[in-house]
Amino acid sequence: MVRPKRGEVWVVDLGYTAKRRPCLVMSIVLQDEDRVIVTVVPRTTQITQSRHEIAVGDAMFQKPGVFSAQMMLSIPCGKFEYKIGDLTTEQMTAVETVVSNWLGLTPPVA
């Protein structure tokens, strides 16, 4: 079974409507007793300039795009197709800030 790790970017099959797209793994590593699902932030090339989007790791992609906290979801490990790469600690921190703001876990950033 595939066990994606936090900070990794994978191509994931998100179903008919959402397509296959790169996704950043946000959840911690699965343990044997956990459900076999992983929380991800999908990447999109449909940039809306929202405060809930962040462009990071562009060197590993062919087109400009953003990770959108508003599209965050949890999916089964069986939907993960292949790993593209890893975000740096600084890039991951930037995404965490956007996700925290979207979820209301920190004071909003103007």
Phi and psi restraints in degrees (range 20) as a CNS / XPLOR table:
assign (resid 1 and name C) (resid 2 and name N)
       (resid 2 and name CA) (resid 2 and name C) 1.0 -70.9 20.0 2
assign (resid 2 and name N) (resid 2 and name CA)
       (resid 2 and name C) (resid 3 and name N) 1.0 135.9 20.0 2
assign (resid 2 and name C) (resid 3 and name N)
       (resid 3 and name CA) (resid 3 and name C) 1.0 -128.1 20.0 2
assign (resid 3 and name N) (resid 3 and name CA)
       (resid 3 and name C) (resid 4 and name N) 1.0 81.8 20.0 2
assign (resid 3 and name C) (resid 4 and name N)
       (resid 4 and name CA) (resid 4 and name C) 1.0 -60.5 20.0 2
assign (resid 4 and name N) (resid 4 and name CA)
       (resid 4 and name C) (resid 5 and name N) 1.0 147.2 20.0 2
assign (resid 4 and name C) (resid 5 and name N)
       (resid 5 and name CA) (resid 5 and name C) 1.0 -111.8 20.0 2
assign (resid 5 and name N) (resid 5 and name CA)
       (resid 5 and name C) (resid 6 and name N) 1.0 151.1 20.0 2
assign (resid 5 and name C) (resid 6 and name N)
       (resid 6 and name CA) (resid 6 and name C) 1.0 -52.6 20.0 2
assign (resid 6 and name N) (resid 6 and name CA)
       (resid 6 and name C) (resid 7 and name N) 1.0 132.4 20.0 2
assign (resid 6 and name C) (resid 7 and name N)
       (resid 7 and name CA) (resid 7 and name C) 1.0 93.1 20.0 2
assign (resid 7 and name N) (resid 7 and name CA)
       (resid 7 and name C) (resid 8 and name N) 1.0 -10.2 20.0 2
assign (resid 7 and name C) (resid 8 and name N)
       (resid 8 and name CA) (resid 8 and name C) 1.0 -84.9 20.0 2
assign (resid 8 and name N) (resid 8 and name CA)
       (resid 8 and name C) (resid 9 and name N) 1.0 149.0 20.0 2
assign (resid 8 and name C) (resid 9 and name N)
       (resid 9 and name CA) (resid 9 and name C) 1.0 -111.2 20.0 2
assign (resid 9 and name N) (resid 9 and name CA)
       (resid 9 and name C) (resid 10 and name N) 1.0 125.5 20.0 2
assign (resid 9 and name C) (resid 10 and name N)
       (resid 10 and name CA) (resid 10 and name C) 1.0 -124.7 20.0 2
assign (resid 10 and name N) (resid 10 and name CA)
       (resid 10 and name C) (resid 11 and name N) 1.0 153.2 20.0 2
assign (resid 10 and name C) (resid 11 and name N)
       (resid 11 and name CA) (resid 11 and name C) 1.0 -83.6 20.0 2
assign (resid 11 and name N) (resid 11 and name CA)
       (resid 11 and name C) (resid 12 and name N) 1.0 128.1 20.0 2
assign (resid 11 and name C) (resid 12 and name N)
       (resid 12 and name CA) (resid 12 and name C) 1.0 -128.7 20.0 2
assign (resid 12 and name N) (resid 12 and name CA)
       (resid 12 and name C) (resid 13 and name N) 1.0 139.0 20.0 2
assign (resid 12 and name C) (resid 13 and name N)
       (resid 13 and name CA) (resid 13 and name C) 1.0 -84.3 20.0 2
assign (resid 13 and name N) (resid 13 and name CA)
       (resid 13 and name C) (resid 14 and name N) 1.0 105.8 20.0 2
assign (resid 13 and name C) (resid 14 and name N)
       (resid 14 and name CA) (resid 14 and name C) 1.0 -94.0 20.0 2
assign (resid 14 and name N) (resid 14 and name CA)
       (resid 14 and name C) (resid 15 and name N) 1.0 10.5 20.0 2
assign (resid 14 and name C) (resid 15 and name N)
       (resid 15 and name CA) (resid 15 and name C) 1.0 99.3 20.0 2
assign (resid 15 and name N) (resid 15 and name CA)
       (resid 15 and name C) (resid 16 and name N) 1.0 177.0 20.0 2
assign (resid 15 and name C) (resid 16 and name N)
       (resid 16 and name CA) (resid 16 and name C) 1.0 -57.3 20.0 2
assign (resid 16 and name N) (resid 16 and name CA)
       (resid 16 and name C) (resid 17 and name N) 1.0 -46.7 20.0 2
assign (resid 16 and name C) (resid 17 and name N)
       (resid 17 and name CA) (resid 17 and name C) 1.0 -76.0 20.0 2
assign (resid 17 and name N) (resid 17 and name CA)
       (resid 17 and name C) (resid 18 and name N) 1.0 -39.7 20.0 2
assign (resid 17 and name C) (resid 18 and name N)
       (resid 18 and name CA) (resid 18 and name C) 1.0 -90.1 20.0 2
assign (resid 18 and name N) (resid 18 and name CA)
       (resid 18 and name C) (resid 19 and name N) 1.0 -13.1 20.0 2
assign (resid 18 and name C) (resid 19 and name N)
       (resid 19 and name CA) (resid 19 and name C) 1.0 66.9 20.0 2
assign (resid 19 and name N) (resid 19 and name CA)
       (resid 19 and name C) (resid 20 and name N) 1.0 -173.2 20.0 2
assign (resid 19 and name C) (resid 20 and name N)
       (resid 20 and name CA) (resid 20 and name C) 1.0 -89.7 20.0 2
assign (resid 20 and name N) (resid 20 and name CA)
       (resid 20 and name C) (resid 21 and name N) 1.0 129.8 20.0 2
assign (resid 20 and name C) (resid 21 and name N)
       (resid 21 and name CA) (resid 21 and name C) 1.0 -153.3 20.0 2
assign (resid 21 and name N) (resid 21 and name CA)
       (resid 21 and name C) (resid 22 and name N) 1.0 158.9 20.0 2
assign (resid 21 and name C) (resid 22 and name N)
       (resid 22 and name CA) (resid 22 and name C) 1.0 -65.5 20.0 2
assign (resid 22 and name N) (resid 22 and name CA)
       (resid 22 and name C) (resid 23 and name N) 1.0 139.8 20.0 2
assign (resid 22 and name C) (resid 23 and name N)
       (resid 23 and name CA) (resid 23 and name C) 1.0 -137.0 20.0 2
assign (resid 23 and name N) (resid 23 and name CA)
       (resid 23 and name C) (resid 24 and name N) 1.0 141.7 20.0 2
assign (resid 23 and name C) (resid 24 and name N)
       (resid 24 and name CA) (resid 24 and name C) 1.0 -95.1 20.0 2
assign (resid 24 and name N) (resid 24 and name CA)
       (resid 24 and name C) (resid 25 and name N) 1.0 127.1 20.0 2
assign (resid 24 and name C) (resid 25 and name N)
       (resid 25 and name CA) (resid 25 and name C) 1.0 -76.3 20.0 2
assign (resid 25 and name N) (resid 25 and name CA)
       (resid 25 and name C) (resid 26 and name N) 1.0 124.4 20.0 2
assign (resid 25 and name C) (resid 26 and name N)
       (resid 26 and name CA) (resid 26 and name C) 1.0 -106.5 20.0 2
assign (resid 26 and name N) (resid 26 and name CA)
       (resid 26 and name C) (resid 27 and name N) 1.0 -27.5 20.0 2
assign (resid 26 and name C) (resid 27 and name N)
       (resid 27 and name CA) (resid 27 and name C) 1.0 -80.1 20.0 2
assign (resid 27 and name N) (resid 27 and name CA)
       (resid 27 and name C) (resid 28 and name N) 1.0 163.8 20.0 2
assign (resid 27 and name C) (resid 28 and name N)
       (resid 28 and name CA) (resid 28 and name C) 1.0 -76.0 20.0 2
assign (resid 28 and name N) (resid 28 and name CA)
       (resid 28 and name C) (resid 29 and name N) 1.0 167.9 20.0 2
assign (resid 28 and name C) (resid 29 and name N)
       (resid 29 and name CA) (resid 29 and name C) 1.0 -62.0 20.0 2
assign (resid 29 and name N) (resid 29 and name CA)
       (resid 29 and name C) (resid 30 and name N) 1.0 136.6 20.0 2
assign (resid 29 and name C) (resid 30 and name N)
       (resid 30 and name CA) (resid 30 and name C) 1.0 -68.6 20.0 2
assign (resid 30 and name N) (resid 30 and name CA)
       (resid 30 and name C) (resid 31 and name N) 1.0 142.9 20.0 2
assign (resid 30 and name C) (resid 31 and name N)
       (resid 31 and name CA) (resid 31 and name C) 1.0 -104.6 20.0 2
assign (resid 31 and name N) (resid 31 and name CA)
       (resid 31 and name C) (resid 32 and name N) 1.0 165.4 20.0 2
assign (resid 31 and name C) (resid 32 and name N)
       (resid 32 and name CA) (resid 32 and name C) 1.0 -58.2 20.0 2
assign (resid 32 and name N) (resid 32 and name CA)
       (resid 32 and name C) (resid 33 and name N) 1.0 -32.3 20.0 2
assign (resid 32 and name C) (resid 33 and name N)
       (resid 33 and name CA) (resid 33 and name C) 1.0 -86.1 20.0 2
assign (resid 33 and name N) (resid 33 and name CA)
       (resid 33 and name C) (resid 34 and name N) 1.0 -4.4 20.0 2
assign (resid 33 and name C) (resid 34 and name N)
       (resid 34 and name CA) (resid 34 and name C) 1.0 -80.4 20.0 2
assign (resid 34 and name N) (resid 34 and name CA)
       (resid 34 and name C) (resid 35 and name N) 1.0 157.5 20.0 2
assign (resid 34 and name C) (resid 35 and name N)
       (resid 35 and name CA) (resid 35 and name C) 1.0 -65.8 20.0 2
assign (resid 35 and name N) (resid 35 and name CA)
       (resid 35 and name C) (resid 36 and name N) 1.0 150.9 20.0 2
assign (resid 35 and name C) (resid 36 and name N)
       (resid 36 and name CA) (resid 36 and name C) 1.0 -90.4 20.0 2
assign (resid 36 and name N) (resid 36 and name CA)
       (resid 36 and name C) (resid 37 and name N) 1.0 59.7 20.0 2
assign (resid 36 and name C) (resid 37 and name N)
       (resid 37 and name CA) (resid 37 and name C) 1.0 -130.6 20.0 2
assign (resid 37 and name N) (resid 37 and name CA)
       (resid 37 and name C) (resid 38 and name N) 1.0 152.7 20.0 2
assign (resid 37 and name C) (resid 38 and name N)
       (resid 38 and name CA) (resid 38 and name C) 1.0 -133.1 20.0 2
assign (resid 38 and name N) (resid 38 and name CA)
       (resid 38 and name C) (resid 39 and name N) 1.0 139.0 20.0 2
assign (resid 38 and name C) (resid 39 and name N)
       (resid 39 and name CA) (resid 39 and name C) 1.0 -91.8 20.0 2
assign (resid 39 and name N) (resid 39 and name CA)
       (resid 39 and name C) (resid 40 and name N) 1.0 131.0 20.0 2
assign (resid 39 and name C) (resid 40 and name N)
       (resid 40 and name CA) (resid 40 and name C) 1.0 -131.7 20.0 2
assign (resid 40 and name N) (resid 40 and name CA)
       (resid 40 and name C) (resid 41 and name N) 1.0 159.7 20.0 2
assign (resid 40 and name C) (resid 41 and name N)
       (resid 41 and name CA) (resid 41 and name C) 1.0 -114.9 20.0 2
assign (resid 41 and name N) (resid 41 and name CA)
       (resid 41 and name C) (resid 42 and name N) 1.0 112.7 20.0 2
assign (resid 41 and name C) (resid 42 and name N)
       (resid 42 and name CA) (resid 42 and name C) 1.0 -70.5 20.0 2
assign (resid 42 and name N) (resid 42 and name CA)
       (resid 42 and name C) (resid 43 and name N) 1.0 153.8 20.0 2
assign (resid 42 and name C) (resid 43 and name N)
       (resid 43 and name CA) (resid 43 and name C) 1.0 -102.7 20.0 2
assign (resid 43 and name N) (resid 43 and name CA)
       (resid 43 and name C) (resid 44 and name N) 1.0 139.7 20.0 2
assign (resid 43 and name C) (resid 44 and name N)
       (resid 44 and name CA) (resid 44 and name C) 1.0 -133.6 20.0 2
assign (resid 44 and name N) (resid 44 and name CA)
       (resid 44 and name C) (resid 45 and name N) 1.0 150.5 20.0 2
assign (resid 44 and name C) (resid 45 and name N)
       (resid 45 and name CA) (resid 45 and name C) 1.0 -95.4 20.0 2
assign (resid 45 and name N) (resid 45 and name CA)
       (resid 45 and name C) (resid 46 and name N) 1.0 -1.7 20.0 2
assign (resid 45 and name C) (resid 46 and name N)
       (resid 46 and name CA) (resid 46 and name C) 1.0 -87.2 20.0 2
assign (resid 46 and name N) (resid 46 and name CA)
       (resid 46 and name C) (resid 47 and name N) 1.0 84.9 20.0 2
assign (resid 46 and name C) (resid 47 and name N)
       (resid 47 and name CA) (resid 47 and name C) 1.0 -83.9 20.0 2
assign (resid 47 and name N) (resid 47 and name CA)
       (resid 47 and name C) (resid 48 and name N) 1.0 127.0 20.0 2
assign (resid 47 and name C) (resid 48 and name N)
       (resid 48 and name CA) (resid 48 and name C) 1.0 -112.2 20.0 2
assign (resid 48 and name N) (resid 48 and name CA)
       (resid 48 and name C) (resid 49 and name N) 1.0 2.5 20.0 2
assign (resid 48 and name C) (resid 49 and name N)
       (resid 49 and name CA) (resid 49 and name C) 1.0 64.4 20.0 2
assign (resid 49 and name N) (resid 49 and name CA)
       (resid 49 and name C) (resid 50 and name N) 1.0 25.0 20.0 2
assign (resid 49 and name C) (resid 50 and name N)
       (resid 50 and name CA) (resid 50 and name C) 1.0 -74.1 20.0 2
assign (resid 50 and name N) (resid 50 and name CA)
       (resid 50 and name C) (resid 51 and name N) 1.0 149.0 20.0 2
assign (resid 50 and name C) (resid 51 and name N)
       (resid 51 and name CA) (resid 51 and name C) 1.0 -68.4 20.0 2
assign (resid 51 and name N) (resid 51 and name CA)
       (resid 51 and name C) (resid 52 and name N) 1.0 -7.7 20.0 2
assign (resid 51 and name C) (resid 52 and name N)
       (resid 52 and name CA) (resid 52 and name C) 1.0 -99.7 20.0 2
assign (resid 52 and name N) (resid 52 and name CA)
       (resid 52 and name C) (resid 53 and name N) 1.0 15.0 20.0 2
assign (resid 52 and name C) (resid 53 and name N)
       (resid 53 and name CA) (resid 53 and name C) 1.0 -119.2 20.0 2
assign (resid 53 and name N) (resid 53 and name CA)
       (resid 53 and name C) (resid 54 and name N) 1.0 150.8 20.0 2
assign (resid 53 and name C) (resid 54 and name N)
       (resid 54 and name CA) (resid 54 and name C) 1.0 -147.4 20.0 2
assign (resid 54 and name N) (resid 54 and name CA)
       (resid 54 and name C) (resid 55 and name N) 1.0 132.7 20.0 2
assign (resid 54 and name C) (resid 55 and name N)
       (resid 55 and name CA) (resid 55 and name C) 1.0 -95.0 20.0 2
assign (resid 55 and name N) (resid 55 and name CA)
       (resid 55 and name C) (resid 56 and name N) 1.0 111.7 20.0 2
assign (resid 55 and name C) (resid 56 and name N)
       (resid 56 and name CA) (resid 56 and name C) 1.0 -142.6 20.0 2
assign (resid 56 and name N) (resid 56 and name CA)
       (resid 56 and name C) (resid 57 and name N) 1.0 154.9 20.0 2
assign (resid 56 and name C) (resid 57 and name N)
       (resid 57 and name CA) (resid 57 and name C) 1.0 68.4 20.0 2
assign (resid 57 and name N) (resid 57 and name CA)
       (resid 57 and name C) (resid 58 and name N) 1.0 24.2 20.0 2
assign (resid 57 and name C) (resid 58 and name N)
       (resid 58 and name CA) (resid 58 and name C) 1.0 -59.1 20.0 2
assign (resid 58 and name N) (resid 58 and name CA)
       (resid 58 and name C) (resid 59 and name N) 1.0 -24.0 20.0 2
assign (resid 58 and name C) (resid 59 and name N)
       (resid 59 and name CA) (resid 59 and name C) 1.0 -63.2 20.0 2
assign (resid 59 and name N) (resid 59 and name CA)
       (resid 59 and name C) (resid 60 and name N) 1.0 -24.1 20.0 2
assign (resid 59 and name C) (resid 60 and name N)
       (resid 60 and name CA) (resid 60 and name C) 1.0 -90.4 20.0 2
assign (resid 60 and name N) (resid 60 and name CA)
       (resid 60 and name C) (resid 61 and name N) 1.0 2.7 20.0 2
assign (resid 60 and name C) (resid 61 and name N)
       (resid 61 and name CA) (resid 61 and name C) 1.0 -121.0 20.0 2
assign (resid 61 and name N) (resid 61 and name CA)
       (resid 61 and name C) (resid 62 and name N) 1.0 156.4 20.0 2
assign (resid 61 and name C) (resid 62 and name N)
       (resid 62 and name CA) (resid 62 and name C) 1.0 -81.6 20.0 2
assign (resid 62 and name N) (resid 62 and name CA)
       (resid 62 and name C) (resid 63 and name N) 1.0 -30.3 20.0 2
assign (resid 62 and name C) (resid 63 and name N)
       (resid 63 and name CA) (resid 63 and name C) 1.0 -122.4 20.0 2
assign (resid 63 and name N) (resid 63 and name CA)
       (resid 63 and name C) (resid 64 and name N) 1.0 152.2 20.0 2
assign (resid 63 and name C) (resid 64 and name N)
       (resid 64 and name CA) (resid 64 and name C) 1.0 -62.9 20.0 2
assign (resid 64 and name N) (resid 64 and name CA)
       (resid 64 and name C) (resid 65 and name N) 1.0 146.9 20.0 2
assign (resid 64 and name C) (resid 65 and name N)
       (resid 65 and name CA) (resid 65 and name C) 1.0 -170.5 20.0 2
assign (resid 65 and name N) (resid 65 and name CA)
       (resid 65 and name C) (resid 66 and name N) 1.0 -177.0 20.0 2
assign (resid 65 and name C) (resid 66 and name N)
       (resid 66 and name CA) (resid 66 and name C) 1.0 -139.4 20.0 2
assign (resid 66 and name N) (resid 66 and name CA)
       (resid 66 and name C) (resid 67 and name N) 1.0 155.0 20.0 2
assign (resid 66 and name C) (resid 67 and name N)
       (resid 67 and name CA) (resid 67 and name C) 1.0 -89.7 20.0 2
assign (resid 67 and name N) (resid 67 and name CA)
       (resid 67 and name C) (resid 68 and name N) 1.0 128.5 20.0 2
assign (resid 67 and name C) (resid 68 and name N)
       (resid 68 and name CA) (resid 68 and name C) 1.0 -109.5 20.0 2
assign (resid 68 and name N) (resid 68 and name CA)
       (resid 68 and name C) (resid 69 and name N) 1.0 113.1 20.0 2
assign (resid 68 and name C) (resid 69 and name N)
       (resid 69 and name CA) (resid 69 and name C) 1.0 -61.8 20.0 2
assign (resid 69 and name N) (resid 69 and name CA)
       (resid 69 and name C) (resid 70 and name N) 1.0 -28.1 20.0 2
assign (resid 69 and name C) (resid 70 and name N)
       (resid 70 and name CA) (resid 70 and name C) 1.0 -69.6 20.0 2
assign (resid 70 and name N) (resid 70 and name CA)
       (resid 70 and name C) (resid 71 and name N) 1.0 -15.6 20.0 2
assign (resid 70 and name C) (resid 71 and name N)
       (resid 71 and name CA) (resid 71 and name C) 1.0 -99.5 20.0 2
assign (resid 71 and name N) (resid 71 and name CA)
       (resid 71 and name C) (resid 72 and name N) 1.0 5.2 20.0 2
assign (resid 71 and name C) (resid 72 and name N)
       (resid 72 and name CA) (resid 72 and name C) 1.0 -56.9 20.0 2
assign (resid 72 and name N) (resid 72 and name CA)
       (resid 72 and name C) (resid 73 and name N) 1.0 139.5 20.0 2
assign (resid 72 and name C) (resid 73 and name N)
       (resid 73 and name CA) (resid 73 and name C) 1.0 -156.1 20.0 2
assign (resid 73 and name N) (resid 73 and name CA)
       (resid 73 and name C) (resid 74 and name N) 1.0 166.9 20.0 2
assign (resid 73 and name C) (resid 74 and name N)
       (resid 74 and name CA) (resid 74 and name C) 1.0 -112.7 20.0 2
assign (resid 74 and name N) (resid 74 and name CA)
       (resid 74 and name C) (resid 75 and name N) 1.0 133.9 20.0 2
assign (resid 74 and name C) (resid 75 and name N)
       (resid 75 and name CA) (resid 75 and name C) 1.0 -137.9 20.0 2
assign (resid 75 and name N) (resid 75 and name CA)
       (resid 75 and name C) (resid 76 and name N) 1.0 156.9 20.0 2
assign (resid 75 and name C) (resid 76 and name N)
       (resid 76 and name CA) (resid 76 and name C) 1.0 -68.5 20.0 2
assign (resid 76 and name N) (resid 76 and name CA)
       (resid 76 and name C) (resid 77 and name N) 1.0 148.9 20.0 2
assign (resid 76 and name C) (resid 77 and name N)
       (resid 77 and name CA) (resid 77 and name C) 1.0 -59.9 20.0 2
assign (resid 77 and name N) (resid 77 and name CA)
       (resid 77 and name C) (resid 78 and name N) 1.0 -26.3 20.0 2
assign (resid 77 and name C) (resid 78 and name N)
       (resid 78 and name CA) (resid 78 and name C) 1.0 -64.8 20.0 2
assign (resid 78 and name N) (resid 78 and name CA)
       (resid 78 and name C) (resid 79 and name N) 1.0 -13.8 20.0 2
assign (resid 78 and name C) (resid 79 and name N)
       (resid 79 and name CA) (resid 79 and name C) 1.0 -87.5 20.0 2
assign (resid 79 and name N) (resid 79 and name CA)
       (resid 79 and name C) (resid 80 and name N) 1.0 -9.4 20.0 2
assign (resid 79 and name C) (resid 80 and name N)
       (resid 80 and name CA) (resid 80 and name C) 1.0 -79.3 20.0 2
assign (resid 80 and name N) (resid 80 and name CA)
       (resid 80 and name C) (resid 81 and name N) 1.0 126.0 20.0 2
assign (resid 80 and name C) (resid 81 and name N)
       (resid 81 and name CA) (resid 81 and name C) 1.0 -97.9 20.0 2
assign (resid 81 and name N) (resid 81 and name CA)
       (resid 81 and name C) (resid 82 and name N) 1.0 -56.0 20.0 2
assign (resid 81 and name C) (resid 82 and name N)
       (resid 82 and name CA) (resid 82 and name C) 1.0 -158.0 20.0 2
assign (resid 82 and name N) (resid 82 and name CA)
       (resid 82 and name C) (resid 83 and name N) 1.0 153.0 20.0 2
assign (resid 82 and name C) (resid 83 and name N)
       (resid 83 and name CA) (resid 83 and name C) 1.0 -83.0 20.0 2
assign (resid 83 and name N) (resid 83 and name CA)
       (resid 83 and name C) (resid 84 and name N) 1.0 135.8 20.0 2
assign (resid 83 and name C) (resid 84 and name N)
       (resid 84 and name CA) (resid 84 and name C) 1.0 -95.2 20.0 2
assign (resid 84 and name N) (resid 84 and name CA)
       (resid 84 and name C) (resid 85 and name N) 1.0 -42.7 20.0 2
assign (resid 84 and name C) (resid 85 and name N)
       (resid 85 and name CA) (resid 85 and name C) 1.0 174.5 20.0 2
assign (resid 85 and name N) (resid 85 and name CA)
       (resid 85 and name C) (resid 86 and name N) 1.0 -165.5 20.0 2
assign (resid 85 and name C) (resid 86 and name N)
       (resid 86 and name CA) (resid 86 and name C) 1.0 -127.4 20.0 2
assign (resid 86 and name N) (resid 86 and name CA)
       (resid 86 and name C) (resid 87 and name N) 1.0 145.4 20.0 2
assign (resid 86 and name C) (resid 87 and name N)
       (resid 87 and name CA) (resid 87 and name C) 1.0 -84.2 20.0 2
assign (resid 87 and name N) (resid 87 and name CA)
       (resid 87 and name C) (resid 88 and name N) 1.0 152.9 20.0 2
assign (resid 87 and name C) (resid 88 and name N)
       (resid 88 and name CA) (resid 88 and name C) 1.0 -74.0 20.0 2
assign (resid 88 and name N) (resid 88 and name CA)
       (resid 88 and name C) (resid 89 and name N) 1.0 168.0 20.0 2
assign (resid 88 and name C) (resid 89 and name N)
       (resid 89 and name CA) (resid 89 and name C) 1.0 -59.1 20.0 2
assign (resid 89 and name N) (resid 89 and name CA)
       (resid 89 and name C) (resid 90 and name N) 1.0 -41.8 20.0 2
assign (resid 89 and name C) (resid 90 and name N)
       (resid 90 and name CA) (resid 90 and name C) 1.0 -65.0 20.0 2
assign (resid 90 and name N) (resid 90 and name CA)
       (resid 90 and name C) (resid 91 and name N) 1.0 -41.9 20.0 2
assign (resid 90 and name C) (resid 91 and name N)
       (resid 91 and name CA) (resid 91 and name C) 1.0 -65.1 20.0 2
assign (resid 91 and name N) (resid 91 and name CA)
       (resid 91 and name C) (resid 92 and name N) 1.0 -42.1 20.0 2
assign (resid 91 and name C) (resid 92 and name N)
       (resid 92 and name CA) (resid 92 and name C) 1.0 -63.9 20.0 2
assign (resid 92 and name N) (resid 92 and name CA)
       (resid 92 and name C) (resid 93 and name N) 1.0 -40.4 20.0 2
assign (resid 92 and name C) (resid 93 and name N)
       (resid 93 and name CA) (resid 93 and name C) 1.0 -61.4 20.0 2
assign (resid 93 and name N) (resid 93 and name CA)
       (resid 93 and name C) (resid 94 and name N) 1.0 -39.9 20.0 2
assign (resid 93 and name C) (resid 94 and name N)
       (resid 94 and name CA) (resid 94 and name C) 1.0 -63.4 20.0 2
assign (resid 94 and name N) (resid 94 and name CA)
       (resid 94 and name C) (resid 95 and name N) 1.0 -42.5 20.0 2
assign (resid 94 and name C) (resid 95 and name N)
       (resid 95 and name CA) (resid 95 and name C) 1.0 -67.1 20.0 2
assign (resid 95 and name N) (resid 95 and name CA)
       (resid 95 and name C) (resid 96 and name N) 1.0 -42.5 20.0 2
assign (resid 95 and name C) (resid 96 and name N)
       (resid 96 and name CA) (resid 96 and name C) 1.0 -57.5 20.0 2
assign (resid 96 and name N) (resid 96 and name CA)
       (resid 96 and name C) (resid 97 and name N) 1.0 -38.8 20.0 2
assign (resid 96 and name C) (resid 97 and name N)
       (resid 97 and name CA) (resid 97 and name C) 1.0 -63.0 20.0 2
assign (resid 97 and name N) (resid 97 and name CA)
       (resid 97 and name C) (resid 98 and name N) 1.0 -45.9 20.0 2
assign (resid 97 and name C) (resid 98 and name N)
       (resid 98 and name CA) (resid 98 and name C) 1.0 -63.8 20.0 2
assign (resid 98 and name N) (resid 98 and name CA)
       (resid 98 and name C) (resid 99 and name N) 1.0 -43.8 20.0 2
assign (resid 98 and name C) (resid 99 and name N)
       (resid 99 and name CA) (resid 99 and name C) 1.0 -64.4 20.0 2
assign (resid 99 and name N) (resid 99 and name CA)
       (resid 99 and name C) (resid 100 and name N) 1.0 -43.1 20.0 2
assign (resid 99 and name C) (resid 100 and name N)
       (resid 100 and name CA) (resid 100 and name C) 1.0 -60.9 20.0 2
assign (resid 100 and name N) (resid 100 and name CA)
       (resid 100 and name C) (resid 101 and name N) 1.0 -40.8 20.0 2
assign (resid 100 and name C) (resid 101 and name N)
       (resid 101 and name CA) (resid 101 and name C) 1.0 -64.3 20.0 2
assign (resid 101 and name N) (resid 101 and name CA)
       (resid 101 and name C) (resid 102 and name N) 1.0 -44.2 20.0 2
assign (resid 101 and name C) (resid 102 and name N)
       (resid 102 and name CA) (resid 102 and name C) 1.0 -60.9 20.0 2
assign (resid 102 and name N) (resid 102 and name CA)
       (resid 102 and name C) (resid 103 and name N) 1.0 -39.5 20.0 2
assign (resid 102 and name C) (resid 103 and name N)
       (resid 103 and name CA) (resid 103 and name C) 1.0 -85.1 20.0 2
assign (resid 103 and name N) (resid 103 and name CA)
       (resid 103 and name C) (resid 104 and name N) 1.0 -4.2 20.0 2
assign (resid 103 and name C) (resid 104 and name N)
       (resid 104 and name CA) (resid 104 and name C) 1.0 73.0 20.0 2
assign (resid 104 and name N) (resid 104 and name CA)
       (resid 104 and name C) (resid 105 and name N) 1.0 27.7 20.0 2
assign (resid 104 and name C) (resid 105 and name N)
       (resid 105 and name CA) (resid 105 and name C) 1.0 -86.1 20.0 2
assign (resid 105 and name N) (resid 105 and name CA)
       (resid 105 and name C) (resid 106 and name N) 1.0 -14.2 20.0 2
assign (resid 105 and name C) (resid 106 and name N)
       (resid 106 and name CA) (resid 106 and name C) 1.0 -136.5 20.0 2
assign (resid 106 and name N) (resid 106 and name CA)
       (resid 106 and name C) (resid 107 and name N) 1.0 162.8 20.0 2
assign (resid 106 and name C) (resid 107 and name N)
       (resid 107 and name CA) (resid 107 and name C) 1.0 -58.6 20.0 2
assign (resid 107 and name N) (resid 107 and name CA)
       (resid 107 and name C) (resid 108 and name N) 1.0 138.6 20.0 2
assign (resid 107 and name C) (resid 108 and name N)
       (resid 108 and name CA) (resid 108 and name C) 1.0 -62.0 20.0 2
assign (resid 108 and name N) (resid 108 and name CA)
       (resid 108 and name C) (resid 109 and name N) 1.0 146.8 20.0 2
assign (resid 108 and name C) (resid 109 and name N)
       (resid 109 and name CA) (resid 109 and name C) 1.0 -93.6 20.0 2
assign (resid 109 and name N) (resid 109 and name CA)
       (resid 109 and name C) (resid 110 and name N) 1.0 130.5 20.0 2
